[in-house]
């Protein structure tokens, strides 16, 4: 079964963006290339179980096995040594990406207490959008009774061929991203 948002993108969003930004070709329209979900686990050196728990929860949230990231260099202030396991990352593409985005926008974000919308200032020069979540418990897949450590995550929406930040913002808005007014 194809993802609901993927079908919506091709049937509704592409024609709207094409008209709005005067694209001559369908391939010029900005599209979502991938979603990268990153969970930092800096205390994994002292307590290795934290990385295992983070990987298990990230696998539940994203629907695929995350990969481990190692520290590139030692940082004494953070008590991190070069080569130490400090994070886990899942890169979502295709149908899984659209299904994750659908669950994020329609189920997880509305569960945040006092949620007023996402910031419009989190776009980089290439038009990619990065947002941070304070806790993984907003996802319904995570069992609250099994959570030992509450940790946040960064979610990056990587765009393909945007002409401007406005085009990327409009794409995410049409997908249903709840931006602040």
C-alpha positions, 0 to 999 in steps of 0.5 A: 500500500502506498503512503497517503502523503506520497499520493497527496504530494503527486496529485495535489501538491505538485500541481499547486507548487508548479503553478505557484512558483512557475515551474515549467517542468514537474521535475523542477518542483521541490520534493522531499529527498529524505528524513533523518532522525538523530538521537544523541546519547552522550552518556553511552560511554558510562552507561552502554545500556542507554544507547541500546535503549535509544536504538530500540526506541528509535527503531520503534518510532521509525520502523527501521533499524538505526545505525550507530554514530561515533565521535569524530574527536575527543572533547574533554568538556563533554567527557567524550573520547574519539571513536566512542558511540555517541548517537544513533541515526535512522535515514528514512526514504520512500514510503517509510518517510511519508508514513513517518511524516504523517504520524509526526504531523498528525499524531505526535506533534499534537501530543506535545503539551502547550504546542504552538507550532514549529518555528519558521527560522529553522531552515538552512541555506539549502532549504532543509528544515531541522526540528528538535523534540524534547522527548521520545514519549510523544510517539504512540509506539513508545511504551511509557512504562518501558522508558528509562531515560527521556531523551530528545531527537533531531529530525531533519527534512532534506529537500531536493532542488528547492530554489528558496527557503520559501519553496521548502516552507510551502512544501512542508506547509502543504504536507501539514507541518504546523508552523507558528503564525 
